Amino acid sequence: MGNMPRRPDTPQSVTGRVLAILGVFTEDVAPLSLNDISRLARLPLSTTLRIISELRQGGALTRDEDRRYSLNPIWLAPRSVYAPQREASAQPAQAGP
């Protein structure tokens, strides 16, 4: 099985593909199926599944009982709300004059 030619509208980099997937989710969108995400992001189904699996492992996406995906609201919250506060001694040292 050789390499299939890439569609011209498919992002070239992994970062572009991840951004394409995350970009299909908006505040007003209902949870999406794998096929919906693949179609909207203009990515092959296998690529979409692989990236979605990693985004789920990282906590960025959740999957409901109907196998539909949505952004994890806690992942979207500012990290400072959930991250432990650093101690003053853990702050980077200031450069001297």
LOMARLO-399180 format. One record per atom (N, C-alpha, C): z, y, x; atom name. Coordinates in pm, 1 decimal, decimal comma. Each point is the difference from the previous one (the first is absolute). Layout:
N
z:y:x:pati
Z:Y:X:CA
...
//
This chain:
97
z:y:x:pati
0,0:-117,9:85,1:N
0,0:117,9:-85,1:CA
0,0:123,7:89,3:C
-104,1:77,2:-2,8:N
-13,2:118,8:83,6:CA
65,9:120,5:-62,4:C
-1,1:107,0:74,6:N
56,1:124,4:-52,3:CA
-91,5:56,4:-107,6:C
60,6:35,2:-111,3:N
-75,4:62,0:-109,0:CA
-20,0:146,9:35,7:C
-114,4:57,9:-34,4:N
-16,4:143,5:25,8:CA
98,9:80,5:-82,7:C
52,6:101,8:61,9:N
99,0:84,8:-63,8:CA
-67,9:96,0:-97,2:C
62,8:18,9:-116,2:N
-52,0:99,4:-93,6:CA
15,5:137,3:63,1:C
-94,5:90,2:-22,0:N
7,5:131,8:64,2:CA
120,5:82,2:-44,5:C
57,3:-28,6:-117,4:N
114,2:78,1:-47,5:CA
133,5:-64,8:33,3:C
0,0:-107,2:81,3:N
123,0:-67,2:40,2:CA
59,4:69,8:121,3:C
128,9:34,1:-4,1:N
62,9:62,1:117,5:CA
-13,4:-90,6:122,1:C
-24,7:59,6:115,0:N
-22,4:-76,6:122,7:CA
129,1:-45,4:66,5:C
103,4:81,6:-3,5:N
123,4:-32,9:70,9:CA
102,8:-62,8:-93,8:C
95,9:-68,4:59,8:N
108,7:-58,0:-78,8:CA
77,1:111,6:-69,9:C
22,8:108,5:70,6:N
71,3:112,7:-59,8:CA
-75,3:52,6:-121,0:C
-130,0:11,4:11,0:N
-82,0:45,3:-111,9:CA
9,1:-94,5:-118,6:C
5,3:-128,7:27,5:N
11,5:-97,9:-108,2:CA
135,0:8,2:-69,2:C
106,1:14,2:78,5:N
134,2:14,5:-58,0:CA
6,2:126,3:-85,3:C
-54,0:109,6:51,5:N
-0,9:125,4:-75,7:CA
-83,8:-11,6:-126,7:C
-109,3:-75,0:6,6:N
-82,7:-21,1:-119,6:CA
79,1:-73,6:-107,5:C
77,2:-99,4:41,6:N
82,1:-75,3:-96,8:CA
109,7:88,3:-56,3:C
73,4:68,3:85,9:N
108,3:86,5:-49,0:CA
-55,1:112,5:-86,7:C
-122,0:43,2:27,8:N
-60,8:109,5:-74,2:CA
-35,5:-32,6:-143,5:C
-4,0:-127,6:-35,9:N
-32,6:-34,2:-139,0:CA
119,6:16,9:-92,0:C
118,4:10,9:58,0:N
120,7:15,4:-80,6:CA
30,0:148,7:-19,5:C
17,0:39,5:-123,9:N
39,9:135,9:-33,0:CA
120,7:-8,3:-92,3:C
61,9:112,7:-25,0:N
119,1:0,7:-85,1:CA
-27,8:-52,1:-139,6:C
-119,5:24,0:-51,0:N
-29,1:-35,8:-138,8:CA
-72,8:-133,5:-14,5:C
-22,7:-72,2:109,7:N
-71,2:-126,9:-9,9:CA
98,0:-113,1:-30,7:C
-42,1:-88,6:-87,6:N
78,5:-118,8:-32,1:CA
-10,3:-96,9:117,7:C
89,7:-97,2:6,6:N
-14,3:-101,0:106,1:CA
-140,2:-61,6:-2,3:C
-51,5:-30,5:117,3:N
-138,0:-45,8:15,1:CA
-6,6:-144,8:48,4:C
-102,4:-71,4:-45,1:N
-23,3:-135,9:47,5:CA
-65,9:6,3:138,1:C
-0,4:-111,9:67,9:N
-65,7:-8,6:129,5:CA
-147,6:36,7:-12,4:C
-66,7:-50,7:-103,0:N
-141,5:31,3:-20,2:CA
-22,0:149,3:-23,5:C
88,6:63,0:-77,7:N
-11,3:144,1:-24,2:CA
13,0:78,7:130,4:C
99,2:-35,6:79,5:N
23,0:70,7:126,2:CA
-119,8:-17,4:92,6:C
-50,5:-122,0:9,3:N
-115,6:-27,9:84,4:CA
-120,6:83,5:-42,4:C
-24,5:4,9:-128,8:N
-114,2:75,7:-52,9:CA
17,2:150,1:23,5:C
118,1:52,5:-31,3:N
24,6:143,8:13,6:CA
0,3:45,2:146,3:C
51,6:-85,0:87,8:N
5,2:33,6:142,6:CA
-132,5:-30,5:70,1:C
-90,9:-68,9:-71,2:N
-130,3:-37,2:54,7:CA
13,6:-87,8:123,5:C
90,4:-98,3:-12,3:N
24,2:-93,9:109,2:CA
-22,1:-142,3:-48,4:C
-35,5:-90,2:91,6:N
-10,7:-140,2:-38,5:CA
134,8:-52,8:-50,4:C
-5,1:-94,6:-88,9:N
121,4:-56,0:-58,8:CA
92,5:-58,6:107,0:C
-55,3:-71,4:96,0:N
83,2:-62,3:103,8:CA
71,7:105,1:85,3:C
-69,4:107,8:32,3:N
61,1:109,0:76,8:CA
110,4:65,8:-80,4:C
-27,5:23,6:-127,1:N
98,7:62,9:-88,4:CA
124,9:-86,5:-9,7:C
-17,5:-129,6:-19,5:N
115,1:-90,0:-10,1:CA
81,2:0,2:128,3:C
-65,0:-5,6:112,7:N
70,8:-2,2:129,0:CA
82,9:127,0:19,2:C
-59,9:115,1:-29,3:N
71,9:125,9:19,1:CA
111,4:15,2:-103,0:C
-26,9:-36,7:-124,5:N
102,5:9,3:-104,3:CA
120,1:-87,9:34,6:C
-26,4:-117,5:54,0:N
110,4:-89,3:38,9:CA
89,0:65,9:104,1:C
-61,2:66,4:96,4:N
78,7:69,0:102,1:CA
73,0:120,9:-56,7:C
-64,8:72,6:-91,0:N
66,6:114,7:-62,4:CA
119,4:-45,8:-84,5:C
-11,3:-116,6:-63,0:N
113,8:-55,1:-75,5:CA
112,6:-38,0:94,4:C
-33,3:-65,7:110,5:N
102,0:-38,7:97,7:CA
71,0:122,4:56,8:C
-73,7:108,0:16,7:N
57,9:123,0:52,2:CA
72,8:82,8:-104,3:C
-7,0:-41,8:-125,9:N
71,9:69,2:-105,6:CA
-76,4:113,1:-66,6:C
-126,0:20,5:37,2:N
-76,7:111,4:-56,7:CA
-51,1:-30,9:-140,7:C
-28,8:-127,0:-27,3:N
-49,9:-40,6:-131,4:CA
92,2:-103,4:-62,5:C
1,2:-2,5:-130,6:N
71,4:-103,6:-73,8:CA
-101,0:-72,9:-87,9:C
33,8:-122,3:-38,5:N
-86,0:-77,9:-89,9:CA
84,2:-47,2:-116,3:C
-50,2:21,0:-121,8:N
75,2:-40,2:-118,5:CA
-33,3:-143,8:-39,4:C
61,0:-45,2:-109,0:N
-18,6:-138,2:-45,3:CA
-143,0:-28,5:-45,3:C
-76,7:104,0:-29,0:N
-140,8:-16,2:-38,1:CA
-93,2:8,3:121,1:C
58,2:0,8:119,3:N
-73,4:6,6:126,4:CA
-77,5:130,2:13,3:C
59,0:106,7:-49,0:N
-58,2:133,5:13,4:CA
85,3:78,2:99,4:C
-65,2:85,2:75,2:N
64,3:70,8:110,1:CA
20,7:146,6:-33,4:C
108,3:54,4:55,6:N
26,1:143,0:-11,2:CA
73,4:45,6:125,5:C
-0,4:130,9:21,7:N
73,9:54,8:113,1:CA
148,9:-14,8:-25,4:C
73,6:-30,6:103,5:N
144,6:-10,9:-9,4:CA
58,6:141,0:3,5:C
66,5:42,8:-108,2:N
51,1:138,0:-3,1:CA
102,3:28,4:109,3:C
74,8:-98,5:41,8:N
97,9:22,9:107,1:CA
-72,0:24,9:131,7:C
-111,5:-67,7:21,7:N
-77,1:20,2:122,2:CA
-57,5:140,4:5,4:C
-28,5:56,7:-116,4:N
-58,0:133,7:-5,9:CA
103,2:110,6:18,2:C
127,5:-31,9:-23,7:N
105,1:101,7:10,1:CA
13,3:45,8:145,1:C
43,7:122,8:18,0:N
21,1:47,9:137,3:CA
94,7:-94,7:74,1:C
-38,3:-36,8:119,2:N
79,6:-95,2:78,5:CA
140,6:51,2:27,6:C
18,5:129,1:9,6:N
131,6:53,4:31,9:CA
101,7:-30,7:-109,4:C
-47,2:-24,9:-121,6:N
91,6:-31,8:-108,7:CA
63,7:-136,7:22,0:C
-76,7:-94,5:54,2:N
48,8:-136,4:14,3:CA
37,0:-37,5:143,2:C
-48,7:74,9:96,6:N
27,5:-31,6:139,8:CA
141,3:44,4:35,0:C
70,7:-79,2:80,6:N
134,4:42,2:42,2:CA
-8,3:127,0:83,6:C
99,0:82,4:-13,9:N
3,1:124,3:76,1:CA
27,4:-30,7:146,5:C
-70,9:67,9:87,7:N
22,2:-17,0:143,0:CA
126,1:74,1:41,3:C
65,8:-57,0:95,8:N
116,8:68,5:56,2:CA
-49,0:106,9:96,4:C
82,1:98,6:22,5:N
-37,9:109,9:89,0:CA
-36,1:-53,0:138,7:C
69,1:-105,1:46,6:N
-27,0:-52,9:133,7:CA
-135,2:-72,6:5,7:C
-54,8:-36,0:-114,4:N
-127,2:-71,5:-2,3:CA
-117,7:96,8:-2,8:C
26,8:129,7:-12,7:N
-107,2:98,8:-1,5:CA
-60,5:12,6:138,4:C
-130,2:25,6:9,2:N
-61,2:17,8:132,3:CA
61,6:119,0:72,6:C
9,1:-13,6:129,6:N
57,5:107,8:81,9:CA
-96,5:117,5:2,4:C
57,1:120,6:-0,3:N
-79,1:121,4:9,9:CA
-39,2:22,2:145,9:C
-123,0:40,2:21,2:N
-46,0:28,8:136,3:CA
66,9:128,1:48,4:C
40,3:-0,2:122,2:N
66,6:116,9:59,1:CA
-100,0:105,8:41,7:C
52,0:118,8:38,1:N
-89,2:109,1:41,4:CA
-75,1:-28,5:125,7:C
//
